[in-house]
Amino acid sequence: MEAANMSANVEAPEGLSDNGKAAHNAIMKMANKHGIDYFGSQQTFYSPEEWSDRGEDYGCTSELVVMYEDNGLKVLFDYDAAYPGYELLEEMNEALAEIGLFFECATCWYGSIHRV
C-alpha cells in the first residue's frame, strides 16, 4: 500500500486472521490501482470481534467487515454506487475469489468478507 493513500481509518484492524489480512490487502491494492483515495472520516475496516463488540448482528463470523458509507471504496462493493458500469465491482469480486474469499453485502453501508 502506498503511504500517500493510507490514512488511519483504513488501516488493518488488530486481531485479523490471515484471510482477513489478505482481504484487507486485496481491497487496498484495488483502491491504489484505481486511484481511490477518499476514505471519509469513519473507520473503514473492522475485525469480526470489533464488529460484534459494537453490537452488530451480521458479519460477526466473517474474516473482515468493510464499512463503506461515505467512502470511495463503495464503488467496489455497492451496485448502486458502481452504476452504470460494474467493472470495478467485478474486478474486486475476482480478486477476492482468487484468494478463496467472497464479499457479502449486508446493507448499503457495510458488508463482510468470508471464506468460500
C-alpha positions, 0 to 999 in steps of 0.5 A: 500500500502506498503511504500517500493513500493510507490514512488511519481509518483504513488501516488493518484492524488488530486481531485479523486472521490471515484471510482477513489480512489478505482481504484487507490487502486485496481491497487496498491494492484495488483502491491504489490501482484505481486511484481511490483515495477518499476514505471519509472520516469513519473507520473503514475496516473492522475485525469480526470481534470489533464488529460484534463488540459494537453490537452488530448482528451480521458479519460477526463470523466473517474474516473482515467487515468493510464499512463503506458509507461515505467512502470511495471504496463503495464503488467496489462493493455497492451496485448502486454506487458502481452504476452504470458500469460494474467493472470495478465491482467485478474486478474486486469480486475476482480478486477476492475469489482468487484468494478463496474469499467472497464479499457479502453485502449486508446493507448499503453501508457495510458488508463482510468478507468470508471464506468460500 
